[in-house]
């Protein structure tokens, strides 16, 4: 028994050590980016790498705001990320409720057809989408991106897997008591699916915040550009000021890191439950 317990302890320590090493390896680029953001431009690519700057330049984080309209870019990105995330949470959760808890003819076929759109690459229909938005007069507006991303087949699939783990008897009992479908969805389903909703929140927010191709196609004016387009614009204007580029990159990553860390617990639980149950 002692030998078994010692072996288990050794395996746990070994696994923990390996995971810690791999975690540190994945953090190296981010640590280097933070370090470079406090350096002078000439010291960013010095060899060997100076992980701790000899001379700190915290003014980089104030100078970057004067070089480009960074506040405008942050505002536009925040609007897109928050609005699209909220809309997708509503549309995906509502559709997932219908596919998992309501019975109607052709339900499974319709669900498979909808989920099958995930396999269609976005590059194959981005031009028709752009033509459609231009004909509607929505080109170079944030509304065009919001409308195009209002629905998510992946979000419906993720939430349906989680909803399927909830006993149908709860919904049947609520119907017998006279509760409407909207009431069942709002009062029973949503409170029980917070982990799955948190997972979809993180995935949608991060994807929207980091999206480059969508805003690049639809947004042309400076006042409508997002943070990713702003960084590209800054690189084009000041391609040798690497320290400022790193400072702007750190600022662009912070909101995503805060959202993920704040909802990490629910994210892991939601992904695990959606993958195992159903």
Legacy VTK file of the C-alpha trace (Angstrom):
# vtk DataFile Version 3.0
C-alpha trace
ASCII
DATASET POLYDATA
POINTS 278 float
0.000 0.000 0.000
2.836 2.363 0.837
4.538 1.640 -2.490
1.312 2.306 -4.391
0.719 5.572 -2.593
4.318 6.627 -3.226
3.970 5.791 -6.931
0.730 7.773 -7.160
2.366 10.722 -5.432
5.362 10.516 -7.757
3.115 10.401 -10.831
1.141 13.394 -9.604
4.310 15.381 -8.970
5.681 14.403 -12.383
2.469 15.380 -14.185
2.266 18.652 -12.258
5.891 19.463 -13.089
5.402 18.731 -16.801
2.239 20.814 -16.943
4.011 23.663 -15.176
6.904 23.537 -17.660
4.560 23.499 -20.667
2.550 26.363 -19.181
5.686 28.455 -18.756
6.721 27.678 -22.332
3.396 28.935 -23.659
3.763 32.105 -21.602
7.228 32.943 -22.926
5.977 35.017 -25.918
3.613 36.966 -23.672
6.350 37.576 -21.079
8.678 38.757 -23.832
5.987 41.103 -25.160
5.485 42.666 -21.721
9.240 43.020 -21.249
9.684 44.600 -24.693
6.893 47.089 -24.016
9.024 48.688 -21.260
12.211 48.927 -23.333
13.661 51.441 -25.731
13.213 50.622 -29.413
16.882 49.715 -29.853
16.773 47.196 -26.992
13.730 45.181 -28.084
15.656 42.745 -30.317
18.946 42.807 -28.456
20.941 39.553 -28.323
20.976 37.892 -25.854
17.419 38.683 -24.812
17.102 41.056 -21.874
14.119 39.683 -20.002
14.429 42.475 -17.448
15.013 45.866 -19.119
18.142 47.714 -18.056
16.264 50.991 -18.369
12.516 51.003 -17.845
10.330 53.109 -20.127
6.786 53.108 -18.689
6.053 56.213 -20.757
5.518 53.899 -23.728
2.038 53.199 -22.381
1.154 56.887 -22.397
2.846 57.778 -25.687
0.917 55.133 -27.629
-2.377 56.933 -26.921
-1.093 60.072 -28.654
0.178 58.355 -31.805
-3.100 56.739 -32.892
-6.751 57.110 -31.749
-6.408 54.059 -29.535
-9.380 55.002 -27.370
-11.647 55.024 -30.443
-10.357 51.626 -31.512
-10.957 50.206 -28.035
-14.472 51.667 -27.951
-15.412 50.176 -31.324
-13.972 46.785 -30.425
-15.742 46.788 -27.065
-19.067 47.663 -28.704
-18.728 44.874 -31.252
-17.553 42.286 -28.722
-20.203 43.030 -26.086
-23.153 43.436 -28.460
-22.312 40.384 -30.595
-21.724 38.271 -27.487
-25.068 39.245 -25.956
-26.957 38.655 -29.205
-25.330 35.279 -29.780
-26.071 34.234 -26.204
-29.761 34.962 -26.749
-30.130 33.500 -30.253
-28.003 30.425 -29.550
-29.613 29.609 -26.209
-33.122 30.124 -27.589
-32.472 27.955 -30.651
-30.754 25.296 -28.549
-33.803 25.167 -26.279
-36.045 24.559 -29.272
-33.823 21.819 -30.678
-33.391 20.024 -27.346
-36.656 20.501 -25.402
-39.342 20.998 -28.042
-40.625 18.264 -30.340
-41.640 19.116 -33.889
-41.501 17.441 -37.270
-38.104 17.569 -38.949
-36.312 18.768 -35.817
-33.256 16.525 -36.191
-32.941 17.186 -39.926
-33.152 20.924 -39.414
-30.581 20.752 -36.628
-28.152 18.746 -38.767
-28.597 21.157 -41.671
-27.943 24.148 -39.414
-24.924 22.602 -37.719
-23.610 21.529 -41.124
-22.998 25.190 -41.937
-20.014 25.033 -39.572
-18.194 22.989 -42.218
-18.647 25.714 -44.853
-15.532 27.960 -44.855
-16.224 31.643 -44.354
-14.009 32.527 -47.314
-16.522 30.911 -49.668
-19.353 33.310 -48.816
-17.616 36.456 -47.534
-17.901 38.169 -50.947
-21.684 37.590 -51.262
-22.057 38.856 -47.692
-20.097 41.987 -48.503
-22.205 42.627 -51.620
-25.376 42.163 -49.573
-24.220 44.598 -46.877
-23.175 47.155 -49.500
-26.570 46.959 -51.210
-28.215 47.538 -47.831
-26.019 50.597 -47.306
-24.320 49.102 -44.267
-20.737 48.984 -45.514
-18.246 50.749 -43.217
-20.585 50.441 -40.235
-20.371 48.425 -37.048
-23.951 47.310 -37.619
-22.911 45.204 -40.617
-20.569 43.096 -38.465
-23.187 42.802 -35.718
-25.860 41.539 -38.129
-23.523 39.049 -39.801
-22.498 37.533 -36.471
-25.876 37.577 -34.743
-26.280 33.808 -35.138
-23.799 31.062 -34.326
-24.218 27.418 -35.328
-21.378 26.474 -32.995
-23.109 28.227 -30.104
-26.338 26.316 -30.780
-24.432 23.029 -30.902
-22.554 23.765 -27.669
-25.655 24.754 -25.721
-27.825 21.953 -27.108
-25.321 19.405 -25.809
-25.625 20.936 -22.357
-29.420 21.326 -22.496
-29.777 17.656 -23.405
-28.340 16.748 -19.997
-31.262 18.471 -18.248
-34.128 16.002 -17.624
-37.139 16.566 -19.859
-39.327 15.834 -16.843
-38.568 19.329 -15.508
-39.987 20.928 -18.630
-42.977 18.568 -18.706
-43.808 19.349 -15.085
-43.588 23.066 -15.802
-45.916 22.705 -18.796
-48.439 20.816 -16.692
-48.318 23.650 -14.143
-49.181 26.088 -16.929
-45.773 27.652 -17.527
-45.226 28.872 -21.073
-42.256 27.844 -23.219
-40.738 31.271 -22.694
-41.166 30.870 -18.945
-39.546 27.424 -19.001
-36.634 28.791 -20.999
-36.149 31.831 -18.756
-36.897 30.395 -15.317
-35.666 26.804 -15.572
-33.225 26.304 -18.449
-31.124 29.459 -18.246
-30.408 29.262 -14.471
-29.253 25.650 -14.877
-26.905 26.350 -17.775
-24.647 29.101 -16.458
-21.395 27.149 -17.135
-22.323 26.559 -20.788
-23.367 30.184 -21.207
-20.080 31.293 -19.652
-18.171 29.096 -22.095
-19.998 30.580 -25.067
-19.464 34.073 -23.650
-15.701 33.624 -23.491
-15.434 31.980 -26.911
-17.577 34.611 -28.646
-15.996 37.584 -26.867
-12.439 36.429 -27.578
-13.156 35.614 -31.233
-14.870 38.952 -31.812
-12.200 40.948 -29.992
-9.377 39.287 -31.939
-11.171 39.299 -35.296
-9.127 40.994 -37.986
-10.506 39.789 -41.321
-14.123 40.833 -40.732
-13.399 44.443 -39.733
-10.725 44.634 -42.451
-13.334 43.844 -45.135
-16.236 45.964 -43.872
-14.612 48.904 -42.063
-12.581 51.523 -43.929
-12.859 54.801 -42.005
-10.546 55.430 -39.072
-13.388 56.292 -36.674
-14.911 52.821 -37.181
-11.783 50.694 -37.016
-11.183 48.119 -34.285
-8.099 47.566 -32.148
-6.696 44.910 -34.490
-6.922 47.243 -37.485
-5.487 50.012 -35.332
-2.438 47.925 -34.490
-1.918 47.149 -38.172
-2.237 50.838 -38.999
0.295 51.723 -36.306
2.751 49.133 -37.633
2.408 50.672 -41.089
3.010 54.202 -39.821
5.694 53.520 -37.214
7.222 50.217 -38.247
10.477 50.786 -36.322
8.986 51.763 -32.958
8.765 48.208 -31.703
8.457 49.107 -28.025
5.307 51.133 -28.679
3.935 48.315 -30.835
4.463 45.888 -27.950
2.820 48.298 -25.502
-0.242 48.587 -27.736
-0.333 44.799 -28.109
-0.269 44.319 -24.335
-3.173 46.750 -23.959
-5.153 44.896 -26.629
-4.668 41.562 -24.841
-5.638 42.761 -21.356
-9.473 42.798 -21.806
-9.436 39.254 -23.206
-7.223 38.037 -20.349
-9.475 39.677 -17.742
-12.654 38.148 -19.198
-11.096 34.690 -19.426
-9.644 34.741 -15.907
-12.918 36.023 -14.455
-14.935 33.197 -16.057
-12.312 30.444 -16.196
-14.040 28.213 -13.663
-17.353 28.238 -15.535
-15.562 27.874 -18.874
-13.849 24.620 -17.896
-17.040 23.239 -16.346
-19.150 24.210 -19.345
-16.808 22.719 -21.935
-16.417 19.476 -19.953
-20.150 19.104 -19.401
-21.042 19.925 -23.012
-18.552 17.393 -24.273
-19.440 14.544 -21.911
-23.184 14.895 -21.437
-25.883 14.641 -24.061
LINES 1 279
278 0 1 2 3 4 5 6 7 8 9 10 11 12 13 14 15 16 17 18 19 20 21 22 23 24 25 26 27 28 29 30 31 32 33 34 35 36 37 38 39 40 41 42 43 44 45 46 47 48 49 50 51 52 53 54 55 56 57 58 59 60 61 62 63 64 65 66 67 68 69 70 71 72 73 74 75 76 77 78 79 80 81 82 83 84 85 86 87 88 89 90 91 92 93 94 95 96 97 98 99 100 101 102 103 104 105 106 107 108 109 110 111 112 113 114 115 116 117 118 119 120 121 122 123 124 125 126 127 128 129 130 131 132 133 134 135 136 137 138 139 140 141 142 143 144 145 146 147 148 149 150 151 152 153 154 155 156 157 158 159 160 161 162 163 164 165 166 167 168 169 170 171 172 173 174 175 176 177 178 179 180 181 182 183 184 185 186 187 188 189 190 191 192 193 194 195 196 197 198 199 200 201 202 203 204 205 206 207 208 209 210 211 212 213 214 215 216 217 218 219 220 221 222 223 224 225 226 227 228 229 230 231 232 233 234 235 236 237 238 239 240 241 242 243 244 245 246 247 248 249 250 251 252 253 254 255 256 257 258 259 260 261 262 263 264 265 266 267 268 269 270 271 272 273 274 275 276 277
